[in-house]
Amino acid sequence: MAPLDRIGSENLPPTSTAWMNPARAIAIVAVVTIHSLGTVVEENYAGMGPDWWVANGFDSAARWSVPVFIMISGALALDPARGNKPRKFLSKRVWRIGIPLVFWTAVYVVFRRFYLLPTDDGWNPGIAILTGSPFVQLYFLYVLAGLTLLTPFFRLLSVHGSRRLQWGTGLIFLGIGMLDQWVSIVFDVGEANIATRFLPMAGFYILGWVLRDVVLSPRGVVLAWLALAGAIAMTIVWAGLGPGEKPWIFPYEYLSPGVVIASLAAYLLLHHHMNTGFRLLHWFYPYSFGVFLLHPLLLYPLRNEMGLPTTVPGVILHAIVMPIVYTIICAAITWLAVKIPGVRAVFGEGGPRNPHAKPNPRVPRARKSTSAPKTDTDTTSA
């Protein structure tokens, strides 16, 4: 614990969180890219040709996105300035997370049963829900729901705990999560379910707050970029050439060593590079949760019509062009949907906040304050 002894006891001075909205806008496109290429990476491995290596590279380079979403959620939810009234916090999360979780679970159970697996009598929707991952992207809502229930207790750590204690707790949770994933995947021991799926991600959630106000020096920026590039390279090589079943799924997991390093580095770099500007991404961010919820309903039918790519240009199409297309279409649908009373709720917009108001990323000039500028407090997009 010697390194922790060198950490001060006080929280760092608050910094602007304006970077979080454009960061999440970029991250949602990376999430769509993962889903666009996932089947390609799994099924095109046999030949291990250039097309697979390109798909593997894009997939590996996008894996930081989901942990960064978790970290940003923790950075906002654990902020002591948000108060410590659990009832108010949890009642708001029912609108933001609970209603979308129930509604979209039902939608994707139907979609999976009658479109993707119409002849598979062995698939049990009840068991799928009990796993906490009834469809490819919905596990995130189950993870966030579990973390939300514990947030009032985690917030005691940020309010009353020293910074040293926050670091230690976050690293311990992260280490336990990494060990859990290693044991469950490599040795096939245990499996996450609806009650426990969130626990391995708790380390990211806490470290999102711990690292929120870290400002990189020029040397730190260089080291963070080197860490990000090295971690992505490790994931690429490990997935293709490492031991075990090919491609070895473990390096892609969000708690594998390469993805953990890439995620922490990406979080710090996004803070450094996206603190000002990016007005288009600020405008897009309010619709990113809709992109998260909707994109598989568009992605799977279109990809089935197009077929899986078997050439490098085809892979690039599915890695860059199609994720942008899916994102734009889903954002447009969300833009319309959140204006309809009743429909808004299933997009997490049942609360009093105007869901289609354009956020203003600029800091007000008329008032001086020592606190950080506020950003959108939504913690659901991924």
Buried (B, 14 or more C-beta within 10 A) or exposed (E): EEEEEEBEEEBEEBBBBBBBBBBBBBBBBBBBBBBBBBBBBBEBBEEBEEBBBBBBBBBBBBBBBBBBBBBBBBBBBBBBEBEEEEEEBBEBBBBBBBBBBEBBBBBBBEBBBEEBEEEEEEEEBEEBBEBBBBBBBBBBBBBBBBBBEEBBEBBEBBBEBBBBBBBBBBBEBBEBBBEBBBEBBEEEEEEBBBEEBBBBBBBBBBBBBBBBBEEBEEEBBEBBBEBBEBBBBBBBBBBBEBEEEEBBBBBBBBBBBBBBBBBBBBBBBBBBBBBEBBBEBBBBBBBBBBBBBBBBBBBBEBBEEEEBBBEBEBBBBBBBEBBEBBBBBBBEBBBEBBEEEEEBBBBBBBBEBEBBEEBEBEEEEEEEEEEBBBBBBBBBBB
